[in-house]
């Protein structure tokens, strides 16, 4: 029988955190190699998912129920720890976003936006979730602005 005719279950790339049920963000080996401690790195292969839910203790997981917890990481990551840099490439953190929210113009975020388009932005390799932090930064900024005016 031709293998092409064996029907396999469709996998759409979506995976949910086994601890909290949040939709995971797919990541490749760059963030995994950088953020997971050597002793725990072998739990996951070259492809896994990041759990972006702040209050969940799971950082990474795969489809075989392997889980790497936040305390198995080399350093705390945002949003699991609000004191960790939000931007893995340039180090912008919660305090800077908060400072921008208190001023008339978001100067620091605009600078970051410009830098995020430069070759020094290496989110795919450096960020815990392998993605640009701009949406997380803007989301936090809007939240802090709303809290301030409300
Ligand atoms: Zn989770």
Boltz pocket constraint, residues with backbone or C-beta under 6 A from the ligand:
constraints:
  - pocket:
      binder: B
      contacts: [[A, 17], [A, 18], [A, 19], [A, 20], [A, 21], [A, 22], [A, 51], [A, 52], [A, 53], [A, 56], [A, 57], [A, 58]]
      max_distance: 6.0
